């Protein structure tokens, strides 16, 4: 079905406010919103049944305050074409939604109800702006960028939305008059459980920048009912329970029951009477759209994030089975469809888990492409020119999860629209682009050929066609003279791994030269019977020819290995652009991960260093710092043009600025103190250095290195008397946060270890406030917005060459947090921008890693005595009865799975603890530390997602900003 404008609100009249044709006008939308404000006033002046109350305030008192506010004349204005309601209009709107779109009983107006009514009020404005944006894009028939991602880590939306709409003041005043504080209301919102880590947060930052910069674009994702999981920290470490973010409904989403597309699994492929392939039979479900409007900052432009939810119709409910008592069978089809969107990244160790993951990925790709194609056809009229498709559509795959876009687009173009293979393949390659986010081999997705064959039979046929095209290209490039080289290139580059070559190719590789050699050898052997070789060289030449025959190159697959489909290779082959997400990462992508492809198609490969939105990550989450930046740069334009933040450099030594800077940091640290007390029960001192590492728990991110450094610090403290400790060590609060994947046992051991160390250290009276260790449960965007502004030191200490980019490092730098880290990911560029002297660097370099691992495997690595001392201390039981042999054992030995310290914790440990001593020394000089902090913020100006989006738009998507008319 075709996409249409948002359905605004059905609470005013039975007619739908949103028009589905081009006659929709901006003024009508604005007038209707004003009409709703006025209508809500009249209803409340008549004192209908709604009573605004609060637990701590009498109903009559608050009702009187609200009525007094409503009686005042509204002065709604239009600012640059944008509807700007004042606080009185906002009050009317909030009261309207509290009564007419209720989720709560009418008696009270407590915080949860206040949040939902407020959010729905804001949503009205977003919908008005979205309709204007959508219809203008339709009218101008512009090219759109479509960003497909399995994750969108949005965080809370209320403060971000009213901040972007410049309505923070109006809403704060309105809620105050209704007896509530805006911050208290905002805290009622749960984070949308649509993502987990940097991949999803990057996608959300990109949407914010796309809207802010007025680019025509949409996001596409899945609507996960239970998210990844909610993390609990118990005495046993991490425990997982389902997220509950949708239990009370999501006030930001608009269900679009009229926008649904069929999704098929299993079945078979047949040839129709017209000669086209048809995919028939199998399991059929529907993907239904839920739209989330994404507002830009200081602009009317509001783009769309479309999320898909899966279901089947009521006809799939087996009423006969239900009435006979077989209830499980009765709703089997319903549950099978619904569970596709239950969980983000379901465990995939089982066949069922792998199948569910693939169903998720295909649902995202198929529903999104059907929607995109429907929009293109509607804009094109009766006879769409498919060669124009890449000129109107850009599809960006955020990592390999949306790879099935490539065969799915080909399937639709060939099987449904009737295009030839050549036409469809050319259109697909010009439409699709791929962002690589990892160099880890296990993260470059591979799927079982047999599983894909079973689940998506038509797509495997198409993937084999793509693989065949690639084989021809490789043979054209390398020829067939050196078959060993050709075999090597085919093994590395093919989309299909360990799969027999097409018969036509095998015939080509029968080696005519080999037959000629055999004939030549036979003739020479006959000749030898008559004439002896004239020299040793002649005899050697005959032997070489014989060996050539004997050493026939085999292209047969390995019967002991599985047949796989390499999704990353498919992405590279099927798209027109491949980008890494940091300079060092992009070089690794070109020179290591996809080196053969880079040599074949060097122009495909680009770098697009990640970025983060300065709206959420400075302006909204750190108002104290924002005021300082505005004061010292002389403008608040830095929120849109972050290069102006660089002006802080010239004031870095200014004592007044430094004093203001430290006061702002202190305010933010006190917020962290309250937050940690509420969430963990631990009371920490704001006078201590706040040392933070918050990110997904993974061995390559090396939280283990961090906690072992803390253990070493603690052990040394215990060996000293009180005076010696105070003289030697700066007080520290070491804060961790992040989720370990539910089936990642080693990562969960690390979480358990951190919490055990915390329990011991935090209850040691000898140590007191000199050292605290805190693991914050259920780390998410909202937690980050509290921790990042108040952090003094942040740790980005991954094994060099293994972190693609990182974005939390950028957020910390923006907020004046000094970093300790390796030369990995975006750390390299951050260090260049903030200044080498303002970044604590340690550890092996990326180009050294393979050599160090080889050295380890050969038994040449000699661990530092301090490292051995720490491991022994851990094993002594000082941190409780848990057996840490498996965890410590992973750092020992020279080879073997789960052994040999693959992530080089032991190698980098001495450099790490020595670098931490330099951190202590620098922190003691607060003037120097504050200057370093200012220069980190100044240097972060290049890491705005606005800058990154401009690069994607100009270099990959080929789209231009489109500012809406007033």
N, C-alpha and C positions, 0 to 999 in steps of 0.2 A: 504494500500500500504506500501511497505517497505521503511524505512528511507534510505537515501543515503547521500553521501558527499555533502557539500555545493557546489552550482554552483558558481564558483569564479567570473569571469567577462566575459561578452560576447562582450567586446569592442575591443578585440585584433583580434579575428578571428571568423569565423562562428562556428568553432568547440568548443565544451564545454571543458574548461580546466579541470574540475573535472572529474576523472574517477570513474565509479561505480563498479569497481572490484578490486581485490587484487593486480593487476599489477601496481597500482598507486605507484609512488615513491616520496620520499621527495625531491630528487634533482630536479625532473621535476617541482615540484611546485615552488621551489626557482628560478629555471631558468626562468620560465614563468613570475614570478613577476619581475625579473631583466629585462626580455625582454620588459615588459610593460614600465618600467622606461626609457629604451633606445629608445623605439618607441616614447614615449611622447616627448623625447628630439629632435628627428629628426623632428617630426611634428612642434615643436615650432621653431626650427632653420630655417625651411622653412617659418616662419612668416605667419602661417595660420591666419584665421580671429579672433582668440582669442586675446583680448587685456586685460592685467591686469591693472586695474586702481583703484583708490580710490577717494572718494569725495574730500578729502583734498589734493590729490597729482595729478599732471598732468599725463595723460595716457602715454605720451611719456617718461616722467622721470622714472616712475615705470617700464615700459616695458624695458627700457634700463638697470635698475638694475636687472631685472629678467633675461634678455638675458646674462648679464655679469656673473650671477651666473650659468646659464646653460652651458656656454662655459667652465667652470672649469671641470676638470676630476673628475668623480665620484670614490669614494673609498669604495664601498659597501664591507662589510666584513661579515664573519660568526663567531659569538661568541657562542661557545658551541652548535653549530648546529643551532643557531637561526639567521635568516636573520636580519642584522642590517644596515639599510640604513643610510647614512649620510645626512646632510642638503640639499645637492645638489640633491640627489635622491628624497628626500621628496618634494623639489620644483617641480621637474618634475612630480611626482605623483599628487600633488595638482593641478598643471596646467592641467594635463591630465583630471582629473575629472571635473575641472571647465569647460572644453570644451566639453567633451564627455559624461558626465553623468549630464547634467545641469538641474536645477530646476528654473534657473533664466535667464533673458535675457543676451546676450553675451557682452553688452557694458561695464559693470562695474564689478569690483571685490570688492564689499563692504562687510561688515562684515557678513551678513547672508549667502551670497554665499561662502565666505571664510570658514565659519564653515562647510557647507555641503561638500565642496570639500575636506576639511581637514579630516572630519569624514570618507568619503568614501575612502580616501587614507589609513587611519588607518585600516579600515575594510579589505582592501586587505591583510594586514599582518595577521589580526585575522583569516581570512578565510584560508590562507595558513597553519597556525598553527592548526586550527580546523581540516582541512582535514588530517593532519599528526596524530593528536590525535585520530580522529575517526577511521582511517584505522588501526592504531596500536591496538586499543581496539578490533576492529573486528578480526584482525589477531590472537590476543592472546585469544580471546573468554573469556574475563574476566567477572566477576560478576559486574553488575552496580547497583548503588543506584539511585532511581528515587524519586525526592522530589516534591510532589504535593502540591500546595498552591494556594489559591484564590488570593493572593497578592504577588507581588514582587516590593518593593519600591526601584527601582534602583537608582534614582537620575540621574544627568548628567553622561555621560559615557566618554566623550573625555579625560579629564585630568586623569581619573582613568585608561583608556586603555593605553594611552601612558606612564603613570607612571609605570604600571605593565610590559609594554614592554621595559621599560628603554629607551624610545625615547623622553622624555620631552625636552632634550637639542636640539636634531636634529630638532624637530618640532618648538620649540621656535625660533631657528635661521632661519629656513626656512621661517616662517611667517614674521619675522622681515625684511628679505630681500624682501619679497613681500609687505611690507608696513603695516603690522599689528602686533599687540601684541597678543601673545598666550592667555593671560587672557581675552582680549577683545573678541577674537574669541570664546573662551569657554563659555563666558556669553551669546552667542546667542542660546545656546542649551536650550530647555525646558526639565524640568523633565519629565520622562516617567510616565504617569498617570496610573500606574498599581497597586497602593496600597494606603494605608492611614496611617497606624501607625506601631507600633512595630512588628506586625505579619509579615508584608511585608518586613520591613527593615531587620528583622532577616533572612528571606529567602534569601535576596540578599547578606547579609554578609556571609551566609553559602555557597552560590555559589562561592563567591570570595575565600573562604578558601578551598573549594573542589578542585578548579582549582589550587590554589597555592600549595597545598599539594599533587597534582598529583593523586587524587582519581578519579576513573572512575565513573562519575555521570552525570545525566541530571536533569534539572528542567522543570516542566510543569505548565503552567498557562493559563489564558485567556487574549486575546488582547482587552482591553477595549477601545472603540473609544473615549468616553467622560470622562473616569476616574470616580472618586467619584464625585467631583465637584470642581470648582475653587471658592475659598472663597473671597467675597468682604465684606468690612466693611463700612457700611453707618451709617447715624444717627439713623437708625432703628436696628442696630446691624449687624448680619451676614446675607448675602444674597448669594445664590448659583447660579452659571452659569456653563454651560458645559465647560469642559477642551477642549483646542484646540491643543493638543500636536501632533496630526497626520495631521493637516491641510496642512503642507508642506512636509509631509512624514517623516518617521523615517529612517535616514541613516544607523542605526545599524542593521536593520532587513533584513532578506533575505526571501522573499515570496517563499513558497514551494508549488506551485500550483499542483505539482505531488504527494503531500502527503496529502491526504484527506480521511476521514473516515465517514461512514454513522452513523447518530444519529437518533434514533426513539423515539417518544413520543406517548402516548395514544395507541389505537389499542386494540387487544385482544390476549389471549393466547390459542393456539390450540395444539392438539397432532398430530404429523406427522405420516406417515406410518411406520417409523422406531421406533416409540415409544417415540421419543424425543419431548420435548415441543418446540413450535415455537411461536414467538411473531410476529404477522402479522397485517397489516393495519396501521391505525394511521397516524401521521404526520412525514414526513421524511425530514431531513436537512443534510448538510455536514459540518464537521469541517475541516478547512484548516489550515495547519501549517505555522507559521512564526517563523523563527529561529533567535536567538540573540546570537552571540558568546560571551562567558565569559572568558577573559584571566586570567591566573594565574600570580603571581608576580615572575619575574626572572625564568620563566620556559616556555617551548614551550606549555605545556598543556593548551588547550583551550577547555572548555566544552560548552555545549549547553543549552540554555533556550528556550524551544519550547512553543510558545504561539498559542492558537487556536482562529480562527475567524470563525464565522458561516455564512452560506449562503445556497442558493438553486440555481439550474441551471436555465438557461433562459427558459426552458420548463415550469417553474412555473409562468412565466409572462403571464397573461391572455390577449392576444392581442385583442381578440374579445371584452372583457369588456372595454378595453382601448378605442378602436375605437368607441364604442357605448357611450362613455362619462363617464362610471363608472370607473374613474381612481383609486379610492381607492381600489375597488375590484381587479383591474388589478394587482396591486403590493402588495396585501395583504400578500401573501405567502412569498414574498421577505422580506418585513419589519418584518414579524413575526419571520423569521429566523435571520435576522441581529440584531434585538433588543436584542437578548440574550447576545451579547457582546457590548452593548452600554454603560452600566453603571455598575460600581462596587457597590455592595450592593444596588440594587434598593429598594425603600421603600416597605415594606412587610406587611403593615396594611390591604391592600385589597387582595381579592382572586387572582386577576391578578398579584399583586406584589409577593405573595407567590409562585405562579406558575412559574414566571420568575426566582426567586431565585433558585428554584429546577431545572429548566431547565439549569441554569448556572452550578450548581454543578454536574449534571449528564453529561453535555457536557464535562466538565473537566475530569471526571473520565472515561467515555466511550472512548473518543478519545485517551486519554493517554494510557489506557490499551490496546486498539487495536494496538496502535503504539508499545508498549512494547512487546506484544505478537508476532507481526509481526517480530520484530527484533530477538526475541528468536527463532522463527521457521526458519528464514533464516539462523541463525548461526547453528541450529541443523541439517539441512539437510532435507532429505526426510521424516524421521520418528522421530519426536521429542519425547524425553522421558520426559513426563510432570512431573515426579517425580524429574527431575533435575531443574525444573523451579525455586524453591526457592534458588537453589545453584547458579543461574545466575541472579536473579532479587530480589532486595529489594525495596519495596514501602513504603515510609514514608509519612503519612498523617499529614500535618501541620494544626492542630486543626480539628474540626469536619466537615468542609466544604467538604472535599473529602471522607466522610464516604461511599458514594455510590460505592466506589471502591470495597467494600467487596461483596455486592450482584452482582455487574457487573462482577467481575472476576469469581464468581461462575456461573453466567449465561453463559459466554463465554465458560468456561471449560465444563459445562454440556451440554448446548444446541447446541453449535457450534462444540466443539471438541469431544463430546461423552463420557466424563468421568462420572463415577458414582458420586453420592452425597458424599459418603465417601471419595473418592479420591480427589474430587474438594475441599471439606471442609478442608482436611488436607493440601493441597497445599496452599490454601488461608491463613490459619492461620500461616503457616511458612513464608509467603511472606510479609505480611502487618504488619506495626507498626504504632503507634499513639502517637502524641505529644499533650498533654493537655495544653492549654494556659489560662484557666480561672477556677475560683471557683464560679463565679457568676451563680446562677441557671438559669437566663434568657438567658445566653450565652451558656449553654449546650443544644445545639439545639434539639428541638422537632418539628416534622412535623405531620400534620394531616394524619391519616391513610387513610381517604377517598380521600384526595388530591393525596397521593402517589398511591393509588389504581387506580385512574383515569389516572394519568400521566404515571406511570411505573407499569403496572399490573403484569408483570412477576417478577419484583423485590420484590413486596409485597409477592408473593408466596414464594420466596426464603427467605425473611426476616422472614416469619412465620416458615419456616423450621429451621432457625437459632434459633428463639425464642423457638421452640419445643425442640431443642437440649439442650438449656440452662435450660429449665424447668426440663428436665430429670436429668441434672447435679445437680441442686439445690435440687431436691427430693432425689437423691442419697446421697447428703451431709447432709441434715437435717432430712431425713426420714419423716414419716407421723404420728408419734405418737403425736407430738405437732403441731396440725394444725394451731393454732394461730401464732406460730413462723414461720411455713412454709408460711402461707399467708403473713406475714410481709416481709419475704425474697423475695417471688415472686413479691410482689408489688414494692419493691425497686430495684430489679435486672433485671426484664424482659426487653427485648427490646421493646415489645409492652405494652403500658400503657393503663389500663382500657379496656382491650380486653379479651373476654371470653377464658378460658383455652381450649386446645384441648379436644375433647370428650374422647379420651383414658385416659387422665389424670384425667378428672372428674370422670370417672368410678373408677379409682384407689382411688379417694378421697371420695368415697361413705361412707367410714369409716366402715369396717367390725367390728372393735372394738365397734363402736357405736351400731351395731346390737346386738352384744354379750351382751353389757351393758343393752340394752333394754330387752333382753331375761332374763338376770339375775335379773333385777328389777321386771319383771313380776312374775318370780318364787318366789322371796322373798315376794312379795305382797300376793301371794297365801298362802305362808307359814305363813305370819302374821295372816291370818284369823284363823289359827289353834293355832299358838304359838305367844305370844307377844314377842317383842324384849327383849333380856336378859339384855341389858344395853343401856345407852344413846349413847355410841359409835356405837353400831349396828344400831340404828335409824339414826344417823348422816351419816353413810356410805350409807345407802339406799337413803337418801336425796341427797347426792353428786352425786350418780349415776343417779338419776332422773334429776338433774340439767345438767349433762353432755349431756343428751339426748336433753334437752330443748335448751341448748346453742350450737346448731349446727353451725359450722363455714361455712359462705357463701363465695364462691369464685366468685360470680356473679359481673359483672362490674357495675359501678354506671351509671344509665341511664341519670343522669344530668350532667355528665362530658364527655368531648370529648375523642375519641380514638386517641392515639398518637403513634408515633414511636420515641423512644429515641435514637438519633444518637450517643451520647457519650457512652451509654451502648453497642451499636452495635460495636463501635470501640474497646472497651475493650474485648468483646467476640470474635470478628473476627480476632484479631491480636495476635502476639506473644510477643509484648512488649508495655508497656505504660510508658511514661516518663513525669515528670514534668520539669519545666524550672528554678527552683531555689530550694535550699535546703528546705526552709520553705514551699514553694509551694508544693513540692513533698511529704512532710510530711502531709500536709493538704489533698492532693489527696489520700494518703493511709489511713489516719485516719478518714477522714470525707467524702469527695466527693465519693470515690469508696471503702469505707471500707469493704463492704461485698465481693466485688470482690478481694480485697487485701487478705482477709482471705482465700478465695478460691484458688487464684493463686498468692501467694506472690512473686514468682520469676519473674512474668511479669513486676513488677513495679520497675522503676529506676528513678534516678535524672540525668538530663543533664542541668546544669546551663547554661543559654544563654551566648553568647559572641558576640563581634563586631570585624570587621576587622580593625587591626591597620593601614592597608594601607590607606584606605579612611579616617579614623577617627583620625589619627595623622599625618602620613607621608605626605599625599596630601593636607589635609585641613589646616594643621598648620605647614608650613615649618619652621617658626621661632623656634618653640619648637623642631621640629625634629632635627634641626642643633645642638641645645643645648644637646639633649639626645645623639646624635652621638658623640659629643665632650667629654662629661663627662663619657660615657660608653666605649669610645675608639673604637667604631665600629658602622656601620650602620646595623649590623646583627640583631639588636633588632626588625627590621620591620618584620622579620620572626620568631625570637625567643624572644618573649616579656619578658621572665623571666629575660633577661639582663637589662631591664628597672629598675628592683629592685635594681640594683647597685647604683641608685641615692640616696638611703637612707643614705649611708655613707657620702654623700656630702651635706646633707640637711641644715647644719649650715654654709656651706662655703659662705662667703660674696660675692665672685666673681660669684659663681653660682646664688646666690640670686639676684644679680644685673642684670645678663643676663636674668634671669627668669622674673623679673619685666619689663624689656625693651620689651621682647617678648610679654608679656601680654598687655602692653601699645599699641604696634603696632596693635594687634588684636582688642583692644577696639576702637581704632581710625577707624578701618574698620567698626565696628558696628555703630559708630556715623554716618559715611557717609551713610551706608546702611539704617539706621532708618530715616534719613533725606529724602532719596530718596523714601522710601516706605510709610512713614507715614506723612512726613512733620514736625515731631517733632525734635527739636535740643536738644541734651543731652550733658552733660559734660563727657569726659573720665576720669575725676578725681573722679567721683562718683563710688560707688560699683555697679556693674552690677549684679542684682538679677534676675534670669531667671527661668521661668516655661513654658516649651514648650512640649506639648503632647496633645493627643486627649482630647477633652473637655468631661468630664464625672463627675457625682457627686461623684463617689468613689475616683477619682483622686484629688478631693477637691481643684480645683481652687477657689471655693467659700471661703474656709478657708483663702487662700492667700490674696484675695482681701479684705476680711473683716479685716484681719490684717493690710493691707495698709490703710483702712478707719480709723481704730483705731489710727494708726500712724499719719495720716493727722489731725484727730480731736485733738490729743494731741498737735501737732505743732500749730494749730490755737489758742490754749488756752495759748500759750506762746508768749513772745516777741522775737524779732529777736535774741538777744544774747543768750537767754535761749534755743532757738531752735538749734542754732549752737553748743552749749555746750552739748546738750542732744543727738542729732541725727547725725549719719554718713550720708552724702549725698548718695542717692540711686536712681538708675534707675531700676524700676521694669518692666520686659519685659515678656509678655505673648505671646503664639502662640499655635495654634491648631484649629482643625475643630470640630464643633458640628454636629452630624449626622442631616440630613435635617429635620427629623421628631421628633427629640429629643427636645421637647419644653423647658424643664427645663435647658438643657445645653445651648440652644440658649439664654435663659434669663441671664445665667451667662456671656456669651459673651457680651450681651447688657450692663449688669451692669459694667463690666470691662471698656468698652469704655466710659460709662457715667462718671465713676470715673476719667478716664484719662482726659476727656474734662474739668472737673472741676479743678482737681489738676494742670494740666499742664498750665492752664491759670490764676493761682492764683499768683499775683505778690508778695504776702507776703512769699510764699514758694520758688519761684525761682528754682534754681538747687538742692535744698535740697531734693526734692522728685519729680520724674517724673514717670508716668505710661504709658506704650506703649503696644498696642496690634498689633502684626505684622500679617498682613493678609496673608492668603494662605500659611500657614506653610508647608514646605516640606523639602526634603533632602538638597537642595541647601541653603535654609535659615538656616538650622541647621549647615551647614558647615561654615557659617559666625558667627552665634551666639555662638556656643559652645566654640571655641578657646578663645574668649574674655570674657567669663563669669567669675565672681568672686564667686558667690554663685548660686547653683541650688537647686530647690525645688522638692522633691520626697516625697510627704506628704499624700499619699493615706491612707485610713482607713486600719489599720493593718489586714492582712489576706485576702485582696481583690485584691491586685496586684500580678499576678503570678510571674513575675520577673522584667520586665522593662529592657530596653537596653539603654535608654538615660542616665540613671544614670552611666552606664559604660563609655559612650562616654565623659561625663563631667569629670569623675574621670581621664580618660586618659589625658585630657587636663588641668589637674591641677586645676579643679574647685572644691571648697569645697561644701559639701552637707548638707542640712538640711532635715531631713526626719524621718519617722517612721520605726519601725522594720517590714518592709514588703518587700516581693519579694527579689530581689538581694541586696537590701539595707543592709540586715543582713550580707551577705558575704563581701560586699564592706567595711562595717565598720570594720569587723574583719581584713581585709587586710591592710587598710590604717591606722588603729589605732583608738581606741575609742575616743581619744582626738582630732582627726582630722575630726570628724563627729559630726554635731549638731543634737542630738537625742531628740525627744519629743514624747508624745502621748501614748495612751493605747496600750497594747500588744494584739497580735492576740487571745490568749487564754482568754482574758478578755472581748472580744467584745460581745459574746452572753449574758453574765451576765449583762453587761451594758445596753443592749437593753431590757432585762427583767426588770431590775430596772426602766428603763424609762417607760415601759408599765404599771408598777405598780404605777406610779406617784411619785417615790422617788427621781428623778433627780432634783437637785436644780442648775439652771444656774448661772454662775459667773456674778457678777454685770457688769463687763466690757463688757461681751458679750451682755447683755441686753442694755447697753449703745450704743453699735455700731448699733444694730438693730433699736433702736429708732432714731439714727442719720440718718440712711439710709431712714427711713420713713418720716423724716422731710422735704424731698424734696431738700436737699442741692445739690443732684446730678442730678437734673432736674425733669421734670414733670412725668416721667414714673412711673407707679404704681408697686412697688416691693412687694406688699402684698403676692402674690403667692410664690415668692422666699423666703422672710423672713418667711412666714407661714410654709414652709417645714421644718423649724428648730424649730418649736413650736408644742405643743400638745404632747400627750402621745401615741396615736395610730391613725391608719387610713392611707389610701393610700396617698402618697405624704406629709405625716406629720411625726411628732415624731423624726425628725433628725436622720434618719436611718444610715447615714454615720458619725455620732458623731462629727460634726463640733463644736457644742457647748461644748461638753465634752472636746475636745482637745484644744479649743481656748485659755484658760488661759496658758496652758503649751506652746503653740505655740508662743504667744507674749512674754513670758518670755524667751524662747529660742532665739527669734530674738534680744532681748536685749544683750544676750551673743554674738551673731554674731557681733553686733555693737562694742562691747568691744574688741573682737578679731581683728576686721578689723583696729582699730586704731593703733594697734601694727603691722606695716607692716612687720617687720622682722619675727615675729611669724606667721603672715598670710602666708608669702611666704614659710616658712618652711612647714606649713600645706599643701600648694598647691603642693610643691615638693613631699611630702609623699603621697598625693593622686595619683599623676601620678605613683610613684614607686609602690604603692599598687595595681594599676590597671592591673598589668602584667598578672594576672590570668584570666582576662576577655576577652581574645582574642578568637574570633570564631574559630581560628585554634585549640585551645585546645578542644573546644566543639566538633568540627568535628572529631577529633581523637577518642573521646569517643563514638560518634555515630557509627563510622566506625568499631571499635573493639567490642563494646558491643551489638549493635543492627543489623547493616547491614552485619557484617562479611565480609568486603572488605578490600583489601590492596592497598596501593599506587602503581601506575604503572608509573615509570619514562620513558619518551620516549627516545629512543636511539638517539645519535647524528647523 
